[in-house]
Amino acid sequence: MLLWRRNLKINHFSYSKGLSFPLLYLIIGFLVVLVLPLLIIYHVDQVNSSITTDFVAPELQHSKESVLLLHTFSGESVIYSPGVADLADLSDRALCSTTIQPDYSYLSRIKVSYSCSVGDVIGFELYSYLKMKMPGFSKESEFINQLILTSDYSNNPSISAETNSHIRLNQFATSREHPNSALLPAKGVNISPAFLPSVSPSLWNGEEALKNQTRRNIRFDESHHQTRWTAGSDGSFQLTMNYELATMSVQREASTWSSIKYRFIQYMAFFTVFAFVFDKLNDFLFQCGVFASFSKLEKINQFKKD
Ligand SMILES: *[C@@H]1O[C@H](CO)[C@@H](O)[C@H](O)[C@H]1NC(C)=O
């Protein structure tokens, strides 16, 4: 046995001067297995440096502020805003009442109804201010007003419309150079007060309100809606809005510790795979007798047996 070991040693170091091919192979192999995962996760990190994605269920409340524009068959438009009478001239005001029915069993759903004494309605625009709350959206996790615009049109004069409006969080980067500006937690203008009709009735208009909302790069918007119109004509119009916030995936900045943890996990994942492949490759190469010293050793052993 000792002799066998000595033979192995002799073969490794005396066969060729300097580093033998198998030793060089092993050193390069180990370096590849250790360094390649680092290079890979470095390149992965270029894309998503410190982002974590998680699922959250935001909470929804109505701010009791909204502006409803009704368009009639004769081409007129009338305006209603609960509690803000002086938003429009007297001749442009619509006579309406509103009810808000929060669904206490389901915090991300709310129903708002408008009953108006306006006939022959063929379209509406509704600017609703809904208050949203979500972990990390604002630091203190307080409710923040978001403008949700819904509009729909019908071919026929109608007495009612019922709309399901789906709301989602949008995260837009301010520029290519600032990809992290799209990540939660929201800061600055993203959590600044909304341009509510009650605050400045003389200045409020749909265009300015939309500009104010879309200046935010992390905001809630309507993603889509469906409306069922009921045709008819009795001098009244009823609009029912069902707002719904689905559980959504959000992207936020990872804390330092969790990014270290993720990098370590990424490294170990690649390292394990490379180490496994390298190990199998070694087995295969030795079995095939690719390494001259090893086949020489076998020959010596055979010779000794004989
Ligand atoms: C929206 O308008 C309000 C009230 O004028 C203002 O305080 C706020 O900064 C504005 N937000 C943005 C994002 O422009």
PDBQT file of the ligand as one rigid body, heavy atoms in Angstrom, charges set to zero:
ROOT
HETATM    1  C1  LIG A 401     -50.796  67.964  -6.351  1.00  0.00    +0.000 C 
HETATM    2  O1  LIG A 401     -51.480  69.098  -5.904  1.00  0.00    +0.000 OA
HETATM    3  C2  LIG A 401     -51.329  69.396  -4.520  1.00  0.00    +0.000 C 
HETATM    4  C3  LIG A 401     -52.250  70.558  -4.175  1.00  0.00    +0.000 C 
HETATM    5  O2  LIG A 401     -52.052  71.613  -5.055  1.00  0.00    +0.000 OA
HETATM    6  C4  LIG A 401     -49.872  69.686  -4.249  1.00  0.00    +0.000 C 
HETATM    7  O3  LIG A 401     -49.667  69.958  -2.886  1.00  0.00    +0.000 OA
HETATM    8  C5  LIG A 401     -49.053  68.487  -4.657  1.00  0.00    +0.000 C 
HETATM    9  O4  LIG A 401     -47.693  68.725  -4.479  1.00  0.00    +0.000 OA
HETATM   10  C6  LIG A 401     -49.322  68.113  -6.095  1.00  0.00    +0.000 C 
HETATM   11  N1  LIG A 401     -48.656  66.854  -6.358  1.00  0.00    +0.000 N 
HETATM   12  C7  LIG A 401     -47.926  66.645  -7.442  1.00  0.00    +0.000 C 
HETATM   13  C8  LIG A 401     -47.325  65.297  -7.567  1.00  0.00    +0.000 C 
HETATM   14  O5  LIG A 401     -47.747  67.505  -8.289  1.00  0.00    +0.000 OA
ENDROOT
TORSDOF 0
